[in-house]
């Protein structure tokens, strides 16, 4: 385990494209606005409760915020301003293990190609299918470890809702299964 508590002293790193800060003690995403060229941000395993402070990063393509060490009863939340910025650029999002009970907040991320949301508390198949139907470029989806996966016809309903899915929960979606459903 690392011991970084605050994102600081990065303002001179204006050419930085990837930033790895996993498994630290960071509770807040801040001080990243000078990093205009940042395309990949790895913040998994920290203490972040709200994904925020990314409004100045219009080229961010990948965001990894999996397995935050959240207070009991809390779930990972997204600031609407950050989502408004990321909706055009973000292609890969990992929110696994964050006690999320819905993907509704993420419905604006229409350019998402890969969504990893395993080991959360997602249980509403209808809502999830609706959100996923708005992600027309999504080709990889991971929902393993969510209550939704135990529901009858889970796989079929998700495949029908998405138009471009190639991989669901680590298994290939064949053309035959798409046309069959």
N, C-alpha and C positions, 0 to 999 in steps of 0.2 A: 504494500500500500504506500502511496505517495502522500505528501503532506501539503500540497498547494491548496491554500484556502481562498485565494482571490486571483482572478485573472488580471494581471497587471504587467507593466513594463513590456508591452508588445507593440506600442505605437510606432516604433521605428521599423517594424518588420512589414513594411508596406507591400513587399513582393511575395509574402508568404501565401502559399496556396493550400496547405494542409496543416491543421493544428491538432495535435494529439494531447489531450489532458484527461484521459480516462483514469479512474480509480484514485481520485484525489479527494479533497474535502471542500470542493467548490459548491457553494449554495446559490450563487447568482451568476448568470451570464452577463458579463459587462466588459467594457473597455475594448471591444472588438471593432468598433466603427472605423479605425484607420486601416483595417485589413481588407481593403476593397477587392483584392484578388483572391481572397479565401474561397475555395470551392468545396473543401471537405473539413468538417468539424466533428471531432470525436470527444464526447463528454460523458460517456457511459460510466456508471459506478460512482457518481458523485452524490451531492445532497440537493440537487436542483428540484424545486417543486413547480416552477413556472418556466416554460421556455419563452424567453423574452430577450430583448436587447439585440436582436439580429436585423433590425430595420435598415441598417446601413450596409448590409451585405447582399446586394441584389444578385450576385453571381454564385451564391452558395448552392451547390448541387447535392451534397450529401450531409445529412445531419444524423449523428448517432448519439442518442440520449437514453440508451437502454439501462435498465437496472439501477435507477436512482435509489438512494437510501432515503426513502420517504418516511415522515412521521406516521405512526399508526393511524389508519383510517383515511389517509390522504391519497390522492391520485395525481399523476402528472397532468398539468394544465398548460394551455397555450395562450399566449397573449395575442389578441386579434390583430394588432399592428404587425407583429412578427409574421403571422400567417399571411397577411395581406402582401408583405414583401416577398415571402417565399413561394407564393402560389404560382409564380411564373418560372422560377429557376429550380426549385427542389425536385430532384429525381429519385433520391434514395432517402428513406426515413426509417430509423430503427427506434421503436418505442417499447420494446419488449420488457416485461417484468416491471411495469410501472402502475399496477392496480387500476388501469383505465377500464371503465365499464362501457365505453362507447367510442366510436371513431368519428362521431358527428362533427367535432371541432375541425377535423381534417378534410372535410368534404370540399373545401375550396382548393385543395392541392391537386388540381386537374392534370398537372404534368408529371405526377408521381409515376415512376416506372417500377419501383420496388418498395414494398411496405412490409416491414417486419414488426408485427404486433403480438408476438407469442407471449404466453404466460401472463396474461392480463385477466380482467374479469368481464370480458365481452360476452354477453348472453342474448342479445336481441338480434335475431337473424334478419328480421324485416328491416330494421334500421341499418344494420351493417350492409345488407344487400343494396339498399338505397344509396348509401354513401359510396360504396364501391362502384356502383353504376355510373357515377360521375367522374370516375378516374379512367378515362378512355385509353391511356397509355400504359396502364398497369399490367405488367407481364409476370411479376413475381409477388406472391402474397404468402406470408407466414402467420397463421393464427393458432398454431398448436398450443395446447395448454390452456385454452379459453373454454368456458362452459358451452359456448356456441358449437364447438366441435363435437359435442356429445348428442346434438340434436339430430332427429331423423332427417335424412336427405340434405345434411349440411353441405357436403361437397357439391352436390348437384345444384343447390340453390345459389351458392357462391359463383359457380361456373356460369350459370345462366345470367347472373347479374353483371358479370364482367365481360367485356367484349374482346379483350386482348390477352387474357391470362394464359401463360404457358406453364407456370409452376405454382402449385398450391400445396402448402405444407410439405415442401420438399419432394413432391411427386409431380411428374409431368402431367399436364392436361392434354390428352390426345385429341386430335381433330375428330375422331370417332365419338368420343364422349361429349364433345361440344355439340355435334350435330344430333346426337341421340337425345340430349336434354332439350 
